[in-house]
Amino acid sequence: MPWDAKSFKKHWKDASPAQLKKAAAIATAILKGGGEEGTAIATGIARAKAHGKKPHEHLYAEKK
């Protein structure tokens, strides 16, 4: 099933619209490449979370 940001919302409820759009695009690309749906969803979310971060940014972030 190809996703868009609106349909991907059920898989990642607290994401921003930009994150949903990115995750949906990644997951859809994985499916088109022959990947499994569960893997596509998980990878889309993980990659969208990391998208836009500078390399090693997590090393310098303040802990809450």
PDB file of N, CA, C and O in Angstrom:
ATOM      1  N   MET A   1       0.848  -1.187   0.000  1.00  0.00           N
ATOM      2  CA  MET A   1       0.000   0.000   0.000  1.00  0.00           C
ATOM      3  C   MET A   1       0.883   1.236   0.000  1.00  0.00           C
ATOM      4  O   MET A   1       1.637   1.439   0.951  1.00  0.00           O
ATOM      5  N   PRO A   2       0.819   2.056  -1.014  1.00  0.00           N
ATOM      6  CA  PRO A   2       1.570   3.315  -0.958  1.00  0.00           C
ATOM      7  C   PRO A   2       0.909   4.278   0.028  1.00  0.00           C
ATOM      8  O   PRO A   2      -0.317   4.356   0.112  1.00  0.00           O
ATOM      9  N   TRP A   3       1.729   4.996   0.761  1.00  0.00           N
ATOM     10  CA  TRP A   3       1.218   5.910   1.774  1.00  0.00           C
ATOM     11  C   TRP A   3       1.415   7.365   1.374  1.00  0.00           C
ATOM     12  O   TRP A   3       2.250   7.696   0.533  1.00  0.00           O
ATOM     13  N   ASP A   4       0.621   8.221   2.003  1.00  0.00           N
ATOM     14  CA  ASP A   4       0.853   9.656   1.988  1.00  0.00           C
ATOM     15  C   ASP A   4       0.895  10.071   3.460  1.00  0.00           C
ATOM     16  O   ASP A   4       0.698   9.239   4.346  1.00  0.00           O
ATOM     17  N   ALA A   5       1.148  11.337   3.718  1.00  0.00           N
ATOM     18  CA  ALA A   5       1.291  11.791   5.115  1.00  0.00           C
ATOM     19  C   ALA A   5       0.035  11.514   5.934  1.00  0.00           C
ATOM     20  O   ALA A   5       0.126  11.106   7.092  1.00  0.00           O
ATOM     21  N   LYS A   6      -1.130  11.732   5.340  1.00  0.00           N
ATOM     22  CA  LYS A   6      -2.384  11.534   6.066  1.00  0.00           C
ATOM     23  C   LYS A   6      -2.601  10.072   6.434  1.00  0.00           C
ATOM     24  O   LYS A   6      -2.988   9.770   7.563  1.00  0.00           O
ATOM     25  N   SER A   7      -2.358   9.170   5.504  1.00  0.00           N
ATOM     26  CA  SER A   7      -2.576   7.754   5.787  1.00  0.00           C
ATOM     27  C   SER A   7      -1.491   7.176   6.694  1.00  0.00           C
ATOM     28  O   SER A   7      -1.723   6.167   7.358  1.00  0.00           O
ATOM     29  N   PHE A   8      -0.324   7.793   6.732  1.00  0.00           N
ATOM     30  CA  PHE A   8       0.769   7.292   7.574  1.00  0.00           C
ATOM     31  C   PHE A   8       0.588   7.696   9.031  1.00  0.00           C
ATOM     32  O   PHE A   8       1.234   7.126   9.911  1.00  0.00           O
ATOM     33  N   LYS A   9      -0.277   8.667   9.302  1.00  0.00           N
ATOM     34  CA  LYS A   9      -0.494   9.185  10.660  1.00  0.00           C
ATOM     35  C   LYS A   9      -0.859   8.072  11.648  1.00  0.00           C
ATOM     36  O   LYS A   9      -0.488   8.152  12.819  1.00  0.00           O
ATOM     37  N   LYS A  10      -1.574   7.042  11.202  1.00  0.00           N
ATOM     38  CA  LYS A  10      -1.977   5.963  12.109  1.00  0.00           C
ATOM     39  C   LYS A  10      -0.778   5.152  12.597  1.00  0.00           C
ATOM     40  O   LYS A  10      -0.872   4.456  13.609  1.00  0.00           O
ATOM     41  N   HIS A  11       0.337   5.236  11.893  1.00  0.00           N
ATOM     42  CA  HIS A  11       1.527   4.499  12.284  1.00  0.00           C
ATOM     43  C   HIS A  11       2.449   5.314  13.199  1.00  0.00           C
ATOM     44  O   HIS A  11       3.296   4.744  13.887  1.00  0.00           O
ATOM     45  N   TRP A  12       2.290   6.643  13.211  1.00  0.00           N
ATOM     46  CA  TRP A  12       3.180   7.518  13.997  1.00  0.00           C
ATOM     47  C   TRP A  12       2.386   8.754  14.394  1.00  0.00           C
ATOM     48  O   TRP A  12       2.425   9.779  13.713  1.00  0.00           O
ATOM     49  N   LYS A  13       1.671   8.645  15.495  1.00  0.00           N
ATOM     50  CA  LYS A  13       0.687   9.648  15.901  1.00  0.00           C
ATOM     51  C   LYS A  13       1.268  11.003  16.313  1.00  0.00           C
ATOM     52  O   LYS A  13       0.621  12.026  16.090  1.00  0.00           O
ATOM     53  N   ASP A  14       2.452  11.044  16.899  1.00  0.00           N
ATOM     54  CA  ASP A  14       2.986  12.310  17.413  1.00  0.00           C
ATOM     55  C   ASP A  14       3.985  12.984  16.462  1.00  0.00           C
ATOM     56  O   ASP A  14       4.749  13.853  16.882  1.00  0.00           O
ATOM     57  N   ALA A  15       3.980  12.594  15.204  1.00  0.00           N
ATOM     58  CA  ALA A  15       4.907  13.176  14.232  1.00  0.00           C
ATOM     59  C   ALA A  15       4.380  14.490  13.678  1.00  0.00           C
ATOM     60  O   ALA A  15       3.174  14.736  13.648  1.00  0.00           O
ATOM     61  N   SER A  16       5.306  15.321  13.245  1.00  0.00           N
ATOM     62  CA  SER A  16       4.918  16.576  12.580  1.00  0.00           C
ATOM     63  C   SER A  16       4.489  16.249  11.145  1.00  0.00           C
ATOM     64  O   SER A  16       4.788  15.167  10.640  1.00  0.00           O
ATOM     65  N   PRO A  17       3.795  17.172  10.497  1.00  0.00           N
ATOM     66  CA  PRO A  17       3.406  16.932   9.099  1.00  0.00           C
ATOM     67  C   PRO A  17       4.608  16.657   8.183  1.00  0.00           C
ATOM     68  O   PRO A  17       4.530  15.815   7.289  1.00  0.00           O
ATOM     69  N   ALA A  18       5.704  17.363   8.407  1.00  0.00           N
ATOM     70  CA  ALA A  18       6.898  17.146   7.581  1.00  0.00           C
ATOM     71  C   ALA A  18       7.484  15.753   7.827  1.00  0.00           C
ATOM     72  O   ALA A  18       7.913  15.086   6.885  1.00  0.00           O
ATOM     73  N   GLN A  19       7.504  15.316   9.082  1.00  0.00           N
ATOM     74  CA  GLN A  19       8.008  13.981   9.399  1.00  0.00           C
ATOM     75  C   GLN A  19       7.119  12.906   8.774  1.00  0.00           C
ATOM     76  O   GLN A  19       7.619  11.908   8.256  1.00  0.00           O
ATOM     77  N   LEU A  20       5.810  13.110   8.821  1.00  0.00           N
ATOM     78  CA  LEU A  20       4.889  12.144   8.228  1.00  0.00           C
ATOM     79  C   LEU A  20       5.092  12.041   6.722  1.00  0.00           C
ATOM     80  O   LEU A  20       5.078  10.946   6.160  1.00  0.00           O
ATOM     81  N   LYS A  21       5.280  13.172   6.078  1.00  0.00           N
ATOM     82  CA  LYS A  21       5.492  13.181   4.636  1.00  0.00           C
ATOM     83  C   LYS A  21       6.771  12.421   4.280  1.00  0.00           C
ATOM     84  O   LYS A  21       6.786  11.623   3.343  1.00  0.00           O
ATOM     85  N   LYS A  22       7.831  12.673   5.027  1.00  0.00           N
ATOM     86  CA  LYS A  22       9.114  12.015   4.775  1.00  0.00           C
ATOM     87  C   LYS A  22       9.014  10.517   5.049  1.00  0.00           C
ATOM     88  O   LYS A  22       9.482   9.711   4.244  1.00  0.00           O
ATOM     89  N   ALA A  23       8.412  10.135   6.170  1.00  0.00           N
ATOM     90  CA  ALA A  23       8.282   8.721   6.529  1.00  0.00           C
ATOM     91  C   ALA A  23       7.441   7.976   5.498  1.00  0.00           C
ATOM     92  O   ALA A  23       7.776   6.853   5.121  1.00  0.00           O
ATOM     93  N   ALA A  24       6.365   8.584   5.046  1.00  0.00           N
ATOM     94  CA  ALA A  24       5.495   7.957   4.047  1.00  0.00           C
ATOM     95  C   ALA A  24       6.242   7.758   2.730  1.00  0.00           C
ATOM     96  O   ALA A  24       6.101   6.716   2.089  1.00  0.00           O
ATOM     97  N   ALA A  25       7.021   8.731   2.330  1.00  0.00           N
ATOM     98  CA  ALA A  25       7.779   8.624   1.083  1.00  0.00           C
ATOM     99  C   ALA A  25       8.812   7.501   1.173  1.00  0.00           C
ATOM    100  O   ALA A  25       8.973   6.724   0.232  1.00  0.00           O
ATOM    101  N   ILE A  26       9.503   7.419   2.296  1.00  0.00           N
ATOM    102  CA  ILE A  26      10.514   6.380   2.483  1.00  0.00           C
ATOM    103  C   ILE A  26       9.863   4.997   2.499  1.00  0.00           C
ATOM    104  O   ILE A  26      10.329   4.077   1.828  1.00  0.00           O
ATOM    105  N   ALA A  27       8.793   4.860   3.264  1.00  0.00           N
ATOM    106  CA  ALA A  27       8.109   3.570   3.366  1.00  0.00           C
ATOM    107  C   ALA A  27       7.557   3.132   2.009  1.00  0.00           C
ATOM    108  O   ALA A  27       7.647   1.955   1.659  1.00  0.00           O
ATOM    109  N   THR A  28       7.002   4.040   1.262  1.00  0.00           N
ATOM    110  CA  THR A  28       6.464   3.719  -0.058  1.00  0.00           C
ATOM    111  C   THR A  28       7.586   3.276  -1.001  1.00  0.00           C
ATOM    112  O   THR A  28       7.411   2.338  -1.778  1.00  0.00           O
ATOM    113  N   ALA A  29       8.722   3.944  -0.932  1.00  0.00           N
ATOM    114  CA  ALA A  29       9.855   3.563  -1.777  1.00  0.00           C
ATOM    115  C   ALA A  29      10.345   2.152  -1.435  1.00  0.00           C
ATOM    116  O   ALA A  29      10.701   1.381  -2.327  1.00  0.00           O
ATOM    117  N   ILE A  30      10.360   1.825  -0.158  1.00  0.00           N
ATOM    118  CA  ILE A  30      10.781   0.486   0.257  1.00  0.00           C
ATOM    119  C   ILE A  30       9.814  -0.563  -0.287  1.00  0.00           C
ATOM    120  O   ILE A  30      10.242  -1.613  -0.768  1.00  0.00           O
ATOM    121  N   LEU A  31       8.523  -0.286  -0.213  1.00  0.00           N
ATOM    122  CA  LEU A  31       7.529  -1.220  -0.752  1.00  0.00           C
ATOM    123  C   LEU A  31       7.693  -1.399  -2.259  1.00  0.00           C
ATOM    124  O   LEU A  31       7.623  -2.519  -2.764  1.00  0.00           O
ATOM    125  N   LYS A  32       7.908  -0.313  -2.965  1.00  0.00           N
ATOM    126  CA  LYS A  32       8.089  -0.400  -4.415  1.00  0.00           C
ATOM    127  C   LYS A  32       9.329  -1.209  -4.770  1.00  0.00           C
ATOM    128  O   LYS A  32       9.398  -1.813  -5.840  1.00  0.00           O
ATOM    129  N   GLY A  33      10.302  -1.219  -3.874  1.00  0.00           N
ATOM    130  CA  GLY A  33      11.522  -1.995  -4.082  1.00  0.00           C
ATOM    131  C   GLY A  33      11.386  -3.452  -3.671  1.00  0.00           C
ATOM    132  O   GLY A  33      12.344  -4.219  -3.765  1.00  0.00           O
ATOM    133  N   GLY A  34      10.208  -3.833  -3.219  1.00  0.00           N
ATOM    134  CA  GLY A  34       9.968  -5.227  -2.858  1.00  0.00           C
ATOM    135  C   GLY A  34      10.087  -5.535  -1.375  1.00  0.00           C
ATOM    136  O   GLY A  34      10.051  -6.703  -0.987  1.00  0.00           O
ATOM    137  N   GLY A  35      10.228  -4.514  -0.538  1.00  0.00           N
ATOM    138  CA  GLY A  35      10.336  -4.723   0.904  1.00  0.00           C
ATOM    139  C   GLY A  35       9.006  -5.077   1.536  1.00  0.00           C
ATOM    140  O   GLY A  35       7.946  -4.896   0.936  1.00  0.00           O
ATOM    141  N   GLU A  36       9.075  -5.581   2.746  1.00  0.00           N
ATOM    142  CA  GLU A  36       7.865  -5.945   3.488  1.00  0.00           C
ATOM    143  C   GLU A  36       7.260  -4.717   4.156  1.00  0.00           C
ATOM    144  O   GLU A  36       7.963  -3.755   4.465  1.00  0.00           O
ATOM    145  N   GLU A  37       5.947  -4.760   4.376  1.00  0.00           N
ATOM    146  CA  GLU A  37       5.219  -3.619   4.923  1.00  0.00           C
ATOM    147  C   GLU A  37       5.712  -3.215   6.308  1.00  0.00           C
ATOM    148  O   GLU A  37       5.927  -2.028   6.557  1.00  0.00           O
ATOM    149  N   GLY A  38       5.895  -4.160   7.204  1.00  0.00           N
ATOM    150  CA  GLY A  38       6.355  -3.847   8.560  1.00  0.00           C
ATOM    151  C   GLY A  38       7.731  -3.208   8.568  1.00  0.00           C
ATOM    152  O   GLY A  38       7.984  -2.258   9.309  1.00  0.00           O
ATOM    153  N   THR A  39       8.613  -3.738   7.741  1.00  0.00           N
ATOM    154  CA  THR A  39       9.956  -3.182   7.619  1.00  0.00           C
ATOM    155  C   THR A  39       9.896  -1.775   7.034  1.00  0.00           C
ATOM    156  O   THR A  39      10.626  -0.884   7.467  1.00  0.00           O
ATOM    157  N   ALA A  40       9.032  -1.584   6.060  1.00  0.00           N
ATOM    158  CA  ALA A  40       8.894  -0.270   5.425  1.00  0.00           C
ATOM    159  C   ALA A  40       8.422   0.777   6.429  1.00  0.00           C
ATOM    160  O   ALA A  40       8.939   1.894   6.455  1.00  0.00           O
ATOM    161  N   ILE A  41       7.452   0.419   7.245  1.00  0.00           N
ATOM    162  CA  ILE A  41       6.925   1.353   8.243  1.00  0.00           C
ATOM    163  C   ILE A  41       8.004   1.707   9.266  1.00  0.00           C
ATOM    164  O   ILE A  41       8.241   2.881   9.548  1.00  0.00           O
ATOM    165  N   ALA A  42       8.648   0.695   9.810  1.00  0.00           N
ATOM    166  CA  ALA A  42       9.672   0.922  10.835  1.00  0.00           C
ATOM    167  C   ALA A  42      10.841   1.740  10.288  1.00  0.00           C
ATOM    168  O   ALA A  42      11.332   2.653  10.952  1.00  0.00           O
ATOM    169  N   THR A  43      11.272   1.415   9.101  1.00  0.00           N
ATOM    170  CA  THR A  43      12.389   2.141   8.491  1.00  0.00           C
ATOM    171  C   THR A  43      11.997   3.571   8.154  1.00  0.00           C
ATOM    172  O   THR A  43      12.781   4.497   8.356  1.00  0.00           O
ATOM    173  N   GLY A  44      10.796   3.750   7.647  1.00  0.00           N
ATOM    174  CA  GLY A  44      10.323   5.097   7.331  1.00  0.00           C
ATOM    175  C   GLY A  44      10.315   5.992   8.551  1.00  0.00           C
ATOM    176  O   GLY A  44      10.749   7.142   8.483  1.00  0.00           O
ATOM    177  N   ILE A  45       9.829   5.478   9.659  1.00  0.00           N
ATOM    178  CA  ILE A  45       9.792   6.256  10.902  1.00  0.00           C
ATOM    179  C   ILE A  45      11.196   6.559  11.392  1.00  0.00           C
ATOM    180  O   ILE A  45      11.498   7.701  11.741  1.00  0.00           O
ATOM    181  N   ALA A  46      12.059   5.548  11.423  1.00  0.00           N
ATOM    182  CA  ALA A  46      13.427   5.742  11.915  1.00  0.00           C
ATOM    183  C   ALA A  46      14.189   6.754  11.074  1.00  0.00           C
ATOM    184  O   ALA A  46      14.875   7.623  11.612  1.00  0.00           O
ATOM    185  N   ARG A  47      14.071   6.644   9.759  1.00  0.00           N
ATOM    186  CA  ARG A  47      14.792   7.564   8.877  1.00  0.00           C
ATOM    187  C   ARG A  47      14.227   8.977   8.946  1.00  0.00           C
ATOM    188  O   ARG A  47      14.979   9.949   8.872  1.00  0.00           O
ATOM    189  N   ALA A  48      12.920   9.100   9.085  1.00  0.00           N
ATOM    190  CA  ALA A  48      12.314  10.428   9.181  1.00  0.00           C
ATOM    191  C   ALA A  48      12.710  11.115  10.483  1.00  0.00           C
ATOM    192  O   ALA A  48      12.893  12.332  10.517  1.00  0.00           O
ATOM    193  N   LYS A  49      12.842  10.331  11.562  1.00  0.00           N
ATOM    194  CA  LYS A  49      13.295  10.913  12.831  1.00  0.00           C
ATOM    195  C   LYS A  49      14.709  11.450  12.699  1.00  0.00           C
ATOM    196  O   LYS A  49      15.029  12.499  13.257  1.00  0.00           O
ATOM    197  N   ALA A  50      15.555  10.742  11.968  1.00  0.00           N
ATOM    198  CA  ALA A  50      16.952  11.140  11.818  1.00  0.00           C
ATOM    199  C   ALA A  50      17.147  12.218  10.753  1.00  0.00           C
ATOM    200  O   ALA A  50      18.157  12.922  10.762  1.00  0.00           O
ATOM    201  N   HIS A  51      16.195  12.351   9.845  1.00  0.00           N
ATOM    202  CA  HIS A  51      16.316  13.312   8.747  1.00  0.00           C
ATOM    203  C   HIS A  51      16.401  14.742   9.288  1.00  0.00           C
ATOM    204  O   HIS A  51      15.615  15.138  10.148  1.00  0.00           O
ATOM    205  N   GLY A  52      17.330  15.480   8.793  1.00  0.00           N
ATOM    206  CA  GLY A  52      17.463  16.871   9.194  1.00  0.00           C
ATOM    207  C   GLY A  52      18.394  17.091  10.371  1.00  0.00           C
ATOM    208  O   GLY A  52      18.767  18.229  10.659  1.00  0.00           O
ATOM    209  N   LYS A  53      18.772  16.033  11.049  1.00  0.00           N
ATOM    210  CA  LYS A  53      19.708  16.180  12.155  1.00  0.00           C
ATOM    211  C   LYS A  53      21.132  16.217  11.605  1.00  0.00           C
ATOM    212  O   LYS A  53      21.447  15.565  10.610  1.00  0.00           O
ATOM    213  N   LYS A  54      21.964  16.976  12.261  1.00  0.00           N
ATOM    214  CA  LYS A  54      23.360  17.028  11.873  1.00  0.00           C
ATOM    215  C   LYS A  54      24.044  15.765  12.392  1.00  0.00           C
ATOM    216  O   LYS A  54      23.632  15.216  13.415  1.00  0.00           O
ATOM    217  N   PRO A  55      25.075  15.301  11.704  1.00  0.00           N
ATOM    218  CA  PRO A  55      25.783  14.120  12.194  1.00  0.00           C
ATOM    219  C   PRO A  55      26.280  14.329  13.620  1.00  0.00           C
ATOM    220  O   PRO A  55      26.847  15.377  13.929  1.00  0.00           O
ATOM    221  N   HIS A  56      26.082  13.383  14.455  1.00  0.00           N
ATOM    222  CA  HIS A  56      26.537  13.368  15.848  1.00  0.00           C
ATOM    223  C   HIS A  56      25.837  14.409  16.721  1.00  0.00           C
ATOM    224  O   HIS A  56      26.300  14.705  17.823  1.00  0.00           O
ATOM    225  N   GLU A  57      24.730  14.964  16.237  1.00  0.00           N
ATOM    226  CA  GLU A  57      23.994  15.958  17.023  1.00  0.00           C
ATOM    227  C   GLU A  57      23.552  15.380  18.361  1.00  0.00           C
ATOM    228  O   GLU A  57      23.531  16.087  19.369  1.00  0.00           O
ATOM    229  N   HIS A  58      23.199  14.104  18.373  1.00  0.00           N
ATOM    230  CA  HIS A  58      22.730  13.469  19.590  1.00  0.00           C
ATOM    231  C   HIS A  58      23.803  13.455  20.678  1.00  0.00           C
ATOM    232  O   HIS A  58      23.477  13.353  21.861  1.00  0.00           O
ATOM    233  N   LEU A  59      25.062  13.553  20.302  1.00  0.00           N
ATOM    234  CA  LEU A  59      26.138  13.530  21.299  1.00  0.00           C
ATOM    235  C   LEU A  59      26.201  14.826  22.107  1.00  0.00           C
ATOM    236  O   LEU A  59      26.713  14.845  23.227  1.00  0.00           O
ATOM    237  N   TYR A  60      25.678  15.899  21.533  1.00  0.00           N
ATOM    238  CA  TYR A  60      25.788  17.204  22.179  1.00  0.00           C
ATOM    239  C   TYR A  60      24.464  17.739  22.716  1.00  0.00           C
ATOM    240  O   TYR A  60      24.416  18.829  23.286  1.00  0.00           O
ATOM    241  N   ALA A  61      23.408  16.981  22.537  1.00  0.00           N
ATOM    242  CA  ALA A  61      22.100  17.428  23.011  1.00  0.00           C
ATOM    243  C   ALA A  61      22.031  17.386  24.531  1.00  0.00           C
ATOM    244  O   ALA A  61      22.576  16.486  25.171  1.00  0.00           O
ATOM    245  N   GLU A  62      21.351  18.375  25.092  1.00  0.00           N
ATOM    246  CA  GLU A  62      21.175  18.401  26.538  1.00  0.00           C
ATOM    247  C   GLU A  62      20.183  17.335  26.934  1.00  0.00           C
ATOM    248  O   GLU A  62      19.178  17.117  26.258  1.00  0.00           O
ATOM    249  N   LYS A  63      20.476  16.673  28.036  1.00  0.00           N
ATOM    250  CA  LYS A  63      19.560  15.646  28.530  1.00  0.00           C
ATOM    251  C   LYS A  63      18.471  16.310  29.363  1.00  0.00           C
ATOM    252  O   LYS A  63      18.723  17.265  30.099  1.00  0.00           O
ATOM    253  N   LYS A  64      17.260  15.785  29.231  1.00  0.00           N
ATOM    254  CA  LYS A  64      16.130  16.348  29.969  1.00  0.00           C
ATOM    255  C   LYS A  64      15.970  15.684  31.304  1.00  0.00           C
ATOM    256  O   LYS A  64      15.066  16.032  32.063  1.00  0.00           O
TER     257      LYS A  64
END
